[in-house]
Amino acid sequence: MKKDKYIIDAYNVIYAWKKMAFVKDPDFSDIDFAAIVSSFADCISGHVVIVFDGNTYNADDIRSRFTNIKIVFSSKDASADSIIEKMGNQKENNERIIVITSDRIESYIASEKGSQVLSPRFFWDIVSNKRKELDSDIASLKAMKHKKGFTIEDLIDHDL
C-alpha cells in the first residue's frame, strides 16, 4: 500500500485561501495554518510537510506546537520552491508525493518528477471534508455514549 507524502507550499496556499475568501480573518497566521494542516494530518495515513519561505521569528514555536507534521523554513540561500523540488526528488519506496501549490512552475516541475499536484482550492475541499467527517464521528460517539449499555467494545471496528 502506498503512503502519501503531502508537501505544502505554505505561503502560496495561505495567500490563495485568503484570495478565495476561505479564510476571512485578516490576522490568519502561520500558526493558524499549521493548526489546520495538523488536524488534517491526524486524519490521514501519510506524512505532511509544510514549507515556508524564510525563517520567521516564531519558527521554533510553530515546530514545537505541531509534532505530527514536519515544518520547514527556507534559509537565505534557498527558497521554499527549491526545498519542495528537493523533497519531491526524495521519494521512498511505495510513497506517493502530493505537492500542494498554485505556482505554475512548481506544478510543472513536480508533475515532471512524477508527483501529483493539487491546487490550494482542491486541498481546501479535502481538508474541509476531513473536518466534517471528524465532526460527524465525534457526534456519533457522543450519541453512542449516552445509549444504555454502551461499552468501549462498541467503538471497535471489527471489520479491520
N, C-alpha and C positions, 0 to 999 in steps of 0.2 A: 504494500500500500504506500502510495506517495504521500510524503508530508509536504505541506505548503510552507513556504517562507515568504512572508509579506515584507517588502521593502518600501517604506513610505517616504516620499519626498515631502517632508513636513510643511515647510512654509508654502510650498506650491499648493498643497491640499488645503491648508488653513485659508490661504488667500481665495482659492476657488470656492470654498464653503461660504466664506463671507460674501463674496460676489454673488453667489446664487441664493443668498439670504437663508441658508440652512442655519447659519449662526448669526443671530441678531445682536448679540452682546458685543458692543464695541471694545470691551475690555477682555474679550476672549483671549486667553494666553496660551503659552506653550504647555503649561501645567494642565489647563483645561483640555487641550487637545490630547495630551498624553493620557489623561484620565479616561477619555472616551475610547482611545485605542486600547488601553489596558483592559477595559471592560470587554471589548471585542475579543481580545486575546484570550480571555478566560473562557470564551465560548467556542473556541476552535481547537483543533488538534494540530497546531503548527507553531511556527515561530514568527514573531513580529519584530521588525527593526524600524525605528523611526530615525530618519537622518535629517538633522537641522543644519542649515548654513551658519557657520560661525559658532563661537563659544560664548554663551551668554553668562551673565552674572550668576544665574541660578542653575547652572548645569548640574552641579553635584546634588542640589536639592531635588531636581526633577528625577535624576537617576535613582536616588535613594528612596523616593516615594513609590516607584513602579518597578518592582523586581521581576515581574513576569514578562517584561518586554525589554529589548535592548535599545538603548537610546545613544545615538552617536551624534557628536557635534564636529563639524569640519574644522580644520585648522586654517591658519592664514595661507598655507601652501596648497590647500586642496578645497575644492568646492563640494557641496553636497552631491552634485551631479557626478563628480569623479568617484566619490565614495560609493554611490549607488552602482556605477558601472563596475567597479572592482567587486562589489558584493555579488552582482549578477553573474560574474565570471567564476565565483567560488561555489558553484553548485555541487552538493554532495549527492551520492547515490540515492535514488528514489526520492529526490527532492524537486518540487516544482517551485520555481521562483515567480512571484507575482509582484510586479512593480506598480505602485500607485502614484501617478503623476499626470499632469496635463501638458507637460513640457514636450513639444513635438520631437525635438532632437533626442531627448532621453527615451521617449517612447519608441522611436525608431531603433536606437542602439539596443535597447532591452529586447525588442522583438527579434532583431537580427541575431541576438545571442541565445534565442530560444525561450526567453521569459514571456510570461503572459503580462499584458499591460491593462490596468483598469484605470478608468477616469476617476477623478475625485467624486463626480456625481454618482457613478455606479458604486463606488466604495461607500458613500453615504447611505445608499439604499441597503447595502449589505449590513452595515453597522446598525441601521435603524431596525431592520428585520430581526437581527440577533437580539437587540434590546427588547423588541416586542415579544419574541419567543421567551426570553428570560422572565419578563414581567408576567406572561401567561403561566409559565411554570411555577413561579412564586405564588400566584393567585391560586393555582390548583393545589399546591402544597398546603397553603393556609386553609383552603376549604376542606382538604382531607384531614387535617389536624383536628378539626372540630367535629369530625364524624365519631360516633360512638364506636369504640373498639379499635381505633386506629393504633397501629404499631409501626415500629421502624421497618419491619418487613414489607409494609405496604409501599415503601419508597424504592424498593429494589426492582430493577427491570430484569426479570428472569429470562428474557429473550436474548440477552447479551452473551 
